[in-house]
């Protein structure tokens, strides 16, 4: 995933449709910058079998009004799911 430095939007989205997942268990999404894990989220799988995770990539300091980046650059995104073992 690439998030540019000079961006005008404040939200990013990761979405997909996992195969062979176990119902009522969330998918786990991890963001890596290089080899270092920097963000983890659990997201419910919707009834249609898809998931979507929205996250802030920019923020505003409420005391100073300064806008700062939370995410920028290259990231590897990994999704983990619970599966049935037989």
C-alpha positions as CSV (number, residue, x, y, z in Angstrom):
1,X,0.0,0.0,0.0
2,X,1.3,3.4,-0.9
3,X,0.2,6.6,0.9
4,X,1.6,9.8,-0.7
5,X,3.2,12.6,1.4
6,X,1.2,15.4,-0.2
7,X,-2.3,14.2,0.2
8,X,-5.6,16.1,0.6
9,X,-7.6,13.2,2.1
10,X,-7.6,12.1,5.7
11,X,-8.9,8.6,5.5
12,X,-7.5,5.4,4.0
13,X,-9.4,2.1,3.4
14,X,-8.4,-1.6,3.3
15,X,-11.1,-3.9,2.0
16,X,-11.4,-7.4,0.6
17,X,-13.3,-10.7,0.6
18,X,-11.5,-13.5,2.5
19,X,-12.0,-17.0,1.4
20,X,-12.6,-19.9,3.8
21,X,-13.1,-17.8,6.8
22,X,-15.0,-18.9,10.0
23,X,-18.3,-17.0,10.5
24,X,-18.6,-14.7,13.5
25,X,-14.8,-14.4,13.8
26,X,-13.1,-11.1,12.7
27,X,-10.2,-10.8,10.3
28,X,-7.0,-9.3,11.6
29,X,-5.3,-6.6,9.6
30,X,-1.7,-5.7,10.2
31,X,0.3,-2.8,8.6
32,X,4.1,-3.2,8.4
33,X,6.6,-0.5,7.5
34,X,9.5,-2.6,6.4
35,X,9.7,-5.5,8.8
36,X,8.2,-3.5,11.7
37,X,4.5,-4.0,12.6
38,X,3.0,-0.5,13.2
39,X,-0.8,-1.0,13.3
40,X,-3.2,-3.8,14.0
41,X,-7.0,-3.9,13.6
42,X,-9.8,-6.5,14.0
43,X,-12.7,-6.1,11.5
44,X,-15.9,-8.1,11.3
45,X,-16.7,-9.9,8.1
46,X,-20.0,-8.6,6.7
47,X,-22.9,-10.9,5.7
48,X,-21.9,-10.8,2.0
49,X,-18.4,-12.1,3.0
50,X,-16.5,-8.8,2.6
51,X,-14.7,-6.6,5.1
52,X,-13.7,-3.0,5.1
53,X,-11.5,-1.1,7.5
54,X,-11.2,2.7,7.4
55,X,-8.4,4.5,9.2
56,X,-7.1,8.0,9.6
57,X,-4.0,8.9,7.7
58,X,-3.9,12.6,8.8
59,X,-4.9,14.3,11.9
60,X,-5.1,17.8,13.4
61,X,-3.6,18.8,16.8
62,X,-6.6,20.4,18.5
63,X,-4.5,22.8,20.6
64,X,-2.2,24.1,17.8
65,X,-4.3,23.5,14.6
66,X,-1.2,21.8,13.1
67,X,-2.0,19.1,10.5
68,X,0.2,16.0,10.7
69,X,0.6,12.7,8.9
70,X,-0.1,9.5,10.8
71,X,0.8,7.3,7.8
72,X,2.9,8.1,4.7
73,X,5.1,6.1,2.4
74,X,5.1,2.3,1.6
75,X,3.4,-0.3,3.7
76,X,2.8,-4.0,3.5
77,X,-0.7,-5.0,4.6
78,X,-1.4,-8.5,5.8
79,X,-4.7,-10.0,6.6
80,X,-5.2,-13.0,8.9
81,X,-8.3,-15.0,9.4
82,X,-9.6,-17.9,11.5
83,X,-10.1,-21.1,9.4
84,X,-11.6,-24.5,10.1
85,X,-9.2,-27.4,10.5
86,X,-10.5,-30.8,9.6
